[in-house]
Amino acid sequence: MNSLVRIVQTDLDASVASFRSAMRQLAGGVSVITVGRDKDISGMTVTSVTSLSAEPPSLLVCINRSSSSWPLFEKYGAFAVNILNGDQQDIADRFTGRGGATGAARFDGAQWTTLATGVPVLADGLAGIDCKIEEVIHRHSHAIVIGRVAAVRVAGQTAALAYWQGEYVALDRDQDAVRLAAVSLPSGYGKP
Ligand SMILES: Cc1cc2nc3c(=O)[nH]c(=O)nc-3n(C[C@H](O)[C@H](O)[C@H](O)COP(=O)(O)O)c2cc1C
C-alpha cells in the first residue's frame, strides 16, 4: 500500500475557531450514513461524502470515531450513503442525535429497504449507495472510510438538501429557476 504521511509543524496550525468559520462557507450535500443489520443498526448525518473513483465505483466518507455508529462500521464492514432530498430535514436532524434518539430509534418514521449488503437504505432518498468497506485510514479524531460500491438506487429528481453557514438549505432546481428568472428579467418584461 503506497502511503505518504508528512510530519507537519503543529505550531503553524490555524485556530479551531477560524477553521470552523471557514468551513461554514463550504456548502455540503447532506447524507445519512447507515450501518448494521436487522435491529443492530445506527446511523449519522454527514456532509463529508466524496466520490473517489468511477472505475471501480468507490467513495469515501470521514467518520468521527467517537460517534455511536462507529463500532457498527467495524463490526459489519459495510455502510450505505443515503443522499437526502429537500424534504428530509427531519431525518437529517434525527440522525445527528438531536431529540435524543439512538440506534434503531433513529430509523422510526421513514421507509427503509436493503440492497446488496443488508444495511438499511432509505426508500425515498435522492439516491442510496450501498458499500462494502475497502479501507479505513485513522487520522486524528476521524476515520477516512473508503467504500467499494456494491449497489445503487437512484430516485427521480426532486430538491436536494444542502447545509451551508450552519443551516439546512433545500436546493430546488425549478423554484431556483423561477427565482433566477424574477431577478434577471428587466422590469416590465412580459407586460402588454
Ligand atoms: C450538517 C452536518 C454534517 C455532519 N457531517 C459529519 C461528518 O461528515 N462526519 C462526522 O463524523 N460527523 C458529522 N456530523 C456530526 C454527526 O451527525 C453527529 O455527530 C452524530 O450523528 C452524532 O453522534 P452520535 O451517533 O454519537 O449521537 C455532521 C452533523 C451535521 C449537522
PDBQT file of the ligand as one rigid body, heavy atoms in Angstrom, charges set to zero:
ROOT
HETATM    1  C1  LIG A 201     -24.776  19.006   8.602  1.00  0.00    +0.000 C 
HETATM    2  C2  LIG A 201     -23.963  18.044   9.435  1.00  0.00    +0.000 A 
HETATM    3  C3  LIG A 201     -22.918  17.360   8.847  1.00  0.00    +0.000 A 
HETATM    4  C4  LIG A 201     -22.157  16.453   9.595  1.00  0.00    +0.000 A 
HETATM    5  N1  LIG A 201     -21.135  15.786   8.971  1.00  0.00    +0.000 NA
HETATM    6  C5  LIG A 201     -20.405  14.883   9.682  1.00  0.00    +0.000 A 
HETATM    7  C6  LIG A 201     -19.379  14.134   9.041  1.00  0.00    +0.000 A 
HETATM    8  O1  LIG A 201     -19.097  14.276   7.849  1.00  0.00    +0.000 OA
HETATM    9  N2  LIG A 201     -18.691  13.235   9.802  1.00  0.00    +0.000 N 
HETATM   10  C7  LIG A 201     -18.955  13.049  11.125  1.00  0.00    +0.000 A 
HETATM   11  O2  LIG A 201     -18.298  12.236  11.762  1.00  0.00    +0.000 OA
HETATM   12  N3  LIG A 201     -19.950  13.737  11.754  1.00  0.00    +0.000 NA
HETATM   13  C8  LIG A 201     -20.683  14.635  11.058  1.00  0.00    +0.000 A 
HETATM   14  N4  LIG A 201     -21.700  15.321  11.664  1.00  0.00    +0.000 N 
HETATM   15  C9  LIG A 201     -21.999  15.041  13.076  1.00  0.00    +0.000 C 
HETATM   16  C10 LIG A 201     -22.820  13.781  13.216  1.00  0.00    +0.000 C 
HETATM   17  O3  LIG A 201     -24.055  13.815  12.505  1.00  0.00    +0.000 OA
HETATM   18  C11 LIG A 201     -23.142  13.577  14.724  1.00  0.00    +0.000 C 
HETATM   19  O4  LIG A 201     -22.002  13.814  15.466  1.00  0.00    +0.000 OA
HETATM   20  C12 LIG A 201     -23.538  12.208  15.021  1.00  0.00    +0.000 C 
HETATM   21  O5  LIG A 201     -24.641  11.782  14.323  1.00  0.00    +0.000 OA
HETATM   22  C13 LIG A 201     -23.958  12.141  16.477  1.00  0.00    +0.000 C 
HETATM   23  O6  LIG A 201     -23.214  11.177  17.022  1.00  0.00    +0.000 OA
HETATM   24  P1  LIG A 201     -23.860  10.035  17.923  1.00  0.00    +0.000 P 
HETATM   25  O7  LIG A 201     -24.324   8.983  16.958  1.00  0.00    +0.000 OA
HETATM   26  O8  LIG A 201     -22.710   9.615  18.759  1.00  0.00    +0.000 OA
HETATM   27  O9  LIG A 201     -25.028  10.609  18.683  1.00  0.00    +0.000 OA
HETATM   28  C14 LIG A 201     -22.455  16.243  10.956  1.00  0.00    +0.000 A 
HETATM   29  C15 LIG A 201     -23.521  16.941  11.545  1.00  0.00    +0.000 A 
HETATM   30  C16 LIG A 201     -24.271  17.836  10.789  1.00  0.00    +0.000 A 
HETATM   31  C17 LIG A 201     -25.404  18.588  11.437  1.00  0.00    +0.000 C 
ENDROOT
TORSDOF 0
